[in-house]
Amino acid sequence: MYNATDSVKDLFRRIAEGDEAAFKLLFDHYLPILRPFIFKLVQQESGAEDVMQNTFVRVWLNRDKLEGVEHPQAWLYRLTANECYTWLKKEATLRLRHQAAAHPDTGYDPVAGQLALKETRHLIAQAVDKLPPQRKQIYLLSRNAGLKIPEIADQLQLSQSYIKNAIVFSLKSIRDHLEKNGHYIPLIVLLFIKE
């Protein structure tokens, strides 16, 4: 069983050396911690199991890089979140394929799809332009420049929590603007749409 004397960094170091017992300790410790986090994002038991399995497979496959991880718990949560988003994208694609197969006469029109995406991007750009200047700057650094929250905080000399809140409020403002214009897009999907 995992205990306080086994730090996560130590487990990462041991896993990097191929220690399967350390991997099992990490798995046993984080399984009950990550499960609710995953379920909250994917909202399906079978999906949560898939994500959990994929997350720990990735940990094992990338074990040679684990020793260089500075903040193991944050890294593990980020890896888990990325696996959730990958799963959600695959599910959305599968759902669209099933819908198209169930209604072949109303098949997907690539031209209409491109126009809808173009319109959505235009509406997002409008919403971003309406953001307060600092919030707009933070959003653009996050989405267009691809900077992480700590990098933006360092660059703008603001707290990380302020940056995170500014991004959340920006995404909510964008979603509200889209909804006012007849586009109902879940907040999670906005994370993947670029202007």
C-alpha distance (Angstrom), angle and dihedral (degrees) to the residues before:
residue distance angle dihedral
M1 . . .
Y2 3.80 . .
N3 3.80 114.8 .
A4 3.79 139.1 177.0
T5 3.80 92.8 -92.1
D6 3.80 90.9 61.6
S7 3.78 102.8 72.8
V8 3.78 117.3 -159.4
K9 3.80 89.0 -119.4
D10 3.79 89.4 55.3
L11 3.80 90.5 49.7
F12 3.81 89.7 49.7
R13 3.81 90.1 50.6
R14 3.80 91.4 49.9
I15 3.81 92.6 46.0
A16 3.82 89.0 50.2
E17 3.81 86.1 58.2
G18 3.82 90.0 53.3
D19 3.82 97.5 -101.4
E20 3.82 104.4 161.3
A21 3.82 92.3 -172.9
A22 3.82 89.7 59.0
F23 3.80 89.3 48.8
K24 3.81 89.8 52.8
L25 3.82 90.3 49.7
L26 3.80 90.4 51.6
F27 3.80 91.6 46.9
D28 3.82 94.1 47.4
H29 3.80 92.0 47.6
Y30 3.82 98.3 45.5
L31 3.81 100.1 36.8
P32 3.84 94.6 81.0
I33 3.82 91.4 39.6
L34 3.81 97.0 50.0
R35 3.82 98.0 38.1
P36 3.87 95.9 77.1
F37 3.83 90.4 43.3
I38 3.81 90.7 52.8
F39 3.79 94.8 42.6
K40 3.80 90.7 51.9
L41 3.82 89.1 57.8
V42 3.82 102.6 38.8
Q43 3.83 98.6 29.0
Q44 3.81 93.5 -155.2
E45 3.78 127.0 98.3
S46 3.81 94.2 -144.0
G47 3.80 90.4 46.2
A48 3.80 90.8 49.8
E49 3.81 89.6 52.8
D50 3.82 91.1 49.9
V51 3.79 92.0 49.3
M52 3.80 92.7 46.8
Q53 3.80 91.3 50.5
N54 3.82 93.2 46.0
T55 3.80 91.4 47.8
F56 3.78 94.2 55.0
V57 3.80 92.9 41.0
R58 3.82 86.8 56.5
V59 3.81 90.9 48.5
W60 3.80 89.7 54.2
L61 3.81 95.0 42.8
N62 3.82 90.9 49.5
R63 3.79 94.8 42.0
D64 3.81 92.2 120.3
K65 3.84 88.3 66.5
L66 3.81 96.4 47.2
E67 3.78 97.4 88.6
G68 3.81 90.6 63.6
V69 3.81 93.8 52.5
E70 3.81 107.6 114.7
H71 3.82 98.3 -166.7
P72 3.82 106.9 28.8
Q73 3.80 98.3 -178.9
A74 3.82 92.9 49.6
W75 3.81 89.2 45.9
L76 3.80 90.8 51.7
Y77 3.82 92.2 49.5
R78 3.81 91.4 48.1
L79 3.81 91.1 49.0
T80 3.81 89.4 49.0
A81 3.82 92.6 48.5
N82 3.82 90.4 49.2
E83 3.81 89.9 51.5
C84 3.82 89.1 50.5
Y85 3.81 91.7 51.8
T86 3.81 91.2 47.1
W87 3.80 89.9 51.0
L88 3.83 91.7 47.7
K89 3.82 91.4 51.3
K90 3.82 91.2 49.4
E91 3.81 90.8 48.4
A92 3.80 91.8 50.2
T93 3.81 90.4 50.0
L94 3.81 91.8 48.5
R95 3.80 91.0 48.2
L96 3.82 90.6 52.5
R97 3.81 91.2 48.7
H98 3.81 91.4 50.1
Q99 3.80 90.8 48.7
A100 3.79 91.2 49.1
A101 3.82 91.1 47.8
A102 3.81 91.8 47.9
H103 3.80 91.5 50.8
P104 3.82 106.7 30.4
D105 3.81 92.3 162.4
T106 3.81 89.3 62.5
G107 3.80 92.7 46.7
Y108 3.73 123.9 167.4
D109 3.77 114.3 -76.4
P110 3.82 107.6 -149.0
V111 3.82 92.5 -160.8
A112 3.81 92.0 52.8
G113 3.80 89.5 45.5
Q114 3.79 91.7 52.9
L115 3.81 91.1 47.5
A116 3.81 91.2 49.9
L117 3.81 91.0 49.6
K118 3.80 90.8 47.7
E119 3.81 90.6 50.5
T120 3.81 91.1 47.8
R121 3.80 91.1 50.7
H122 3.82 89.7 49.1
L123 3.81 90.9 51.5
I124 3.81 90.4 48.0
A125 3.81 90.0 51.8
Q126 3.82 89.5 50.6
A127 3.80 91.2 50.3
V128 3.81 92.0 47.8
D129 3.82 90.2 51.3
K130 3.82 89.1 55.3
L131 3.82 93.5 54.1
P132 3.82 118.5 106.0
P133 3.85 109.2 -92.5
Q134 3.80 97.8 -105.2
R135 3.81 93.8 43.7
K136 3.82 89.2 48.3
Q137 3.80 90.8 51.1
I138 3.81 91.4 49.8
Y139 3.81 92.1 47.5
L140 3.82 92.6 49.5
L141 3.80 92.5 47.6
S142 3.79 89.1 51.1
R143 3.79 100.7 42.5
N144 3.80 106.0 26.7
A145 3.81 102.2 28.9
G146 3.82 92.0 36.7
L147 3.80 94.4 -133.7
K148 3.79 119.5 160.6
I149 3.81 122.3 -124.9
P150 3.85 94.3 -100.6
E151 3.82 90.8 49.6
I152 3.80 92.3 50.7
A153 3.81 90.8 46.2
D154 3.82 90.6 52.2
Q155 3.80 93.4 45.7
L156 3.82 94.8 48.3
Q157 3.82 94.8 32.3
L158 3.80 92.6 -126.2
S159 3.79 130.5 128.5
Q160 3.80 119.2 -87.9
S161 3.81 90.9 -123.8
Y162 3.81 90.1 55.1
I163 3.82 90.2 51.2
K164 3.80 92.3 47.9
N165 3.82 91.9 49.1
A166 3.81 91.3 47.4
I167 3.82 90.4 53.7
V168 3.82 92.0 47.6
F169 3.82 91.9 49.1
S170 3.82 90.5 46.3
L171 3.81 92.0 52.5
K172 3.80 90.3 47.7
S173 3.83 91.2 50.2
I174 3.80 90.4 49.2
R175 3.80 91.9 48.5
D176 3.82 90.9 49.0
H177 3.82 90.2 50.7
L178 3.81 90.8 49.8
E179 3.81 91.7 49.0
K180 3.82 91.2 50.8
N181 3.80 86.3 56.4
G182 3.80 95.2 48.8
H183 3.81 98.9 -97.2
Y184 3.79 113.4 124.0
I185 3.78 107.4 -167.4
P186 3.82 123.9 163.7
L187 3.79 113.3 -118.0
I188 3.81 91.1 -117.9
V189 3.83 91.0 59.8
L190 3.81 90.7 54.8
L191 3.79 87.5 65.7
F192 3.81 89.2 68.1
I193 3.82 101.0 41.7
K194 3.78 114.6 89.4
E195 3.80 122.6 -161.6
